[in-house]
Every structure is written in C-alpha cells, then in structure tokens.
C-alpha cells in the first residue's frame, strides 16, 4: 500500500477500510458539520457521502455489501438514530425512527455477513438500555 496523505483531516474519526480495501471512510467536519467521507487509498480528494446540516454523524460501519450503517444525532441531543446509506446513493434511509429514543451503535455491531445489526436502545424504558437485533435484509427486529 502506498504511503499517502489524506490532507487536512483534523478531528477525523473512525477510519475504516472498505470491504475491498481500496477506500477508507471517516467522519470529519471539514464541511462545517460532522459528516461521513470516503477517499481512495491511492489519494485524491475525499468524497463527501452525507450532507447533514443539523445532524451529526457519530459511529459507522461499512457493510460487505458496500453500503454504510451509521448513527447520527440532531443538534447534539445525543438521541442517536441509525441510518443506512446505499453504495450508490446520497440519501440515507433512517432505520430507527423514534426521535425520543437513544440508539447506540458501533462499527463492530454488524454480523460477519453484514445481514444483522445489534444496537442498544432505551426504547422500553428511558432509564435502561436493551439490546435489539435487526435483520437488514427484511428490516424486521429479530430480538
């Protein structure tokens, strides 16, 4: 792998390689808000993947299928919701849609085949976090 510089990326977090190893994705605020970006390992200018102005991208994972699963909150309220960003799209699909619920997700919360996601949420009681498993193929909760 060549030694490359990704330019000014102060505050960039989450560095994850694509499933094919040809790109790296990260979260940075070089657009004025924390959004998801990707860049070729061969260098070049990064490509902005999300274009949030009021939401802040926090954690994310790159599925083997090529799409992203990520969490974002609204204006720093820490009530994270989970989204899916298709590999060919700019518009993210919101997977969790209860704005009063905090859904915590991390890059290691995907099954090895990328079909299932596990996350913690206080959907049943605001004081307790329960674990939920969602089938990303069907969209159904399985646990």
C-alpha positions as CSV (number, residue, x, y, z in Angstrom):
1,X,0.0,0.0,0.0
2,X,1.5,3.4,-0.9
3,X,2.1,6.0,1.7
4,X,-0.4,8.8,1.1
5,X,-1.6,11.9,2.9
6,X,-5.3,12.5,3.3
7,X,-4.8,16.2,3.7
8,X,-6.3,18.3,6.4
9,X,-8.5,16.0,8.5
10,X,-8.2,17.4,12.0
11,X,-10.8,15.9,14.1
12,X,-11.4,13.0,11.7
13,X,-12.5,9.8,13.5
14,X,-13.5,6.2,12.8
15,X,-11.1,5.4,10.0
16,X,-12.4,2.2,8.4
17,X,-11.3,0.4,5.2
18,X,-13.8,-0.6,2.5
19,X,-14.6,-4.3,2.2
20,X,-12.3,-4.4,-0.9
21,X,-9.5,-2.4,0.8
22,X,-9.5,0.3,-1.9
23,X,-11.0,3.1,0.1
24,X,-11.0,4.5,3.6
25,X,-14.0,6.1,5.2
26,X,-14.1,8.5,8.2
27,X,-16.1,11.2,9.9
28,X,-14.8,14.8,9.7
29,X,-16.2,18.3,10.0
30,X,-14.3,19.8,7.0
31,X,-17.7,20.8,5.6
32,X,-18.7,22.6,8.7
33,X,-20.6,19.6,10.2
34,X,-19.5,16.1,11.1
35,X,-20.4,14.0,8.0
36,X,-19.2,10.8,6.5
37,X,-16.5,10.9,3.8
38,X,-14.6,8.3,1.8
39,X,-11.3,8.5,-0.1
40,X,-9.2,6.2,-2.3
41,X,-6.2,4.8,-0.6
42,X,-4.3,6.0,-3.8
43,X,-5.0,9.6,-2.6
44,X,-7.0,12.3,-4.3
45,X,-9.8,14.5,-3.0
46,X,-12.2,12.9,-0.5
47,X,-15.8,12.3,-1.4
48,X,-18.5,13.6,1.0
49,X,-21.1,10.9,1.5
50,X,-23.6,12.5,3.9
51,X,-24.7,16.1,3.7
52,X,-26.2,16.7,7.1
53,X,-26.5,20.3,8.4
54,X,-28.4,19.7,11.7
55,X,-27.5,16.0,12.3
56,X,-24.0,14.9,13.4
57,X,-22.7,11.6,12.2
58,X,-21.1,9.6,15.0
59,X,-20.3,5.9,14.6
60,X,-20.4,4.0,11.3
61,X,-19.7,0.6,9.7
62,X,-19.0,-0.4,6.1
63,X,-21.1,-3.5,5.3
64,X,-19.6,-6.2,3.0
65,X,-22.5,-5.3,0.6
66,X,-20.9,-1.9,0.1
67,X,-23.4,0.3,2.0
68,X,-22.9,2.1,5.3
69,X,-24.7,1.8,8.5
70,X,-24.2,4.8,10.8
71,X,-25.7,6.7,13.7
72,X,-26.4,10.4,13.9
73,X,-28.0,12.7,16.4
74,X,-29.9,16.0,15.9
75,X,-28.1,19.2,17.0
76,X,-26.1,17.3,19.6
77,X,-29.1,16.0,21.6
78,X,-27.3,12.5,21.8
79,X,-30.6,10.8,20.8
80,X,-28.8,8.8,18.1
81,X,-30.8,7.3,15.3
82,X,-29.5,4.6,12.9
83,X,-29.3,5.1,9.2
84,X,-28.3,3.1,6.1
85,X,-26.6,4.8,3.2
86,X,-26.7,2.8,-0.1
87,X,-23.4,2.4,-2.0
88,X,-24.8,4.4,-4.9
89,X,-26.9,6.9,-3.1
90,X,-26.6,10.2,-1.3
91,X,-29.9,10.0,0.6
92,X,-29.7,7.9,3.8
93,X,-32.6,5.7,4.9
94,X,-33.4,6.2,8.6
95,X,-33.7,2.7,10.2
96,X,-34.8,3.8,13.7
97,X,-37.5,6.4,13.8
98,X,-38.2,7.2,17.4
99,X,-36.7,10.6,18.0
100,X,-37.0,10.3,21.8
101,X,-35.0,7.1,21.9
102,X,-31.3,6.8,22.0
103,X,-29.9,4.1,19.8
104,X,-26.2,3.2,20.3
105,X,-24.3,1.5,17.5
106,X,-20.7,0.8,16.8
107,X,-18.6,-0.4,13.9
108,X,-18.3,-3.9,15.5
109,X,-22.1,-4.3,15.8
110,X,-22.6,-6.0,12.4
111,X,-22.8,-9.7,11.8
112,X,-19.8,-11.0,9.8
113,X,-22.0,-11.3,6.7
114,X,-23.5,-7.8,7.2
115,X,-27.0,-9.0,7.4
116,X,-27.7,-8.3,11.1
117,X,-27.1,-5.2,13.2
118,X,-27.1,-5.2,17.0
119,X,-27.7,-2.0,18.9
120,X,-28.6,-0.8,22.3
121,X,-31.7,1.5,22.8
122,X,-33.8,2.8,25.6
123,X,-37.0,2.2,23.7
124,X,-38.7,0.3,26.5
125,X,-37.6,2.5,29.4
126,X,-35.7,5.8,29.2
127,X,-33.5,4.7,32.1
128,X,-32.5,1.3,30.7
129,X,-30.7,0.2,27.5
130,X,-31.9,-3.0,25.9
131,X,-30.2,-4.9,23.0
132,X,-32.0,-5.1,19.7
133,X,-31.1,-7.1,16.6
134,X,-32.4,-6.0,13.2
135,X,-32.3,-8.0,10.0
136,X,-31.1,-5.6,7.4
137,X,-32.5,-7.7,4.6
138,X,-36.1,-7.7,5.9
139,X,-35.9,-4.7,8.2
140,X,-37.5,-6.7,11.0
141,X,-36.4,-6.8,14.6
142,X,-35.4,-10.3,15.5
143,X,-34.6,-9.9,19.1
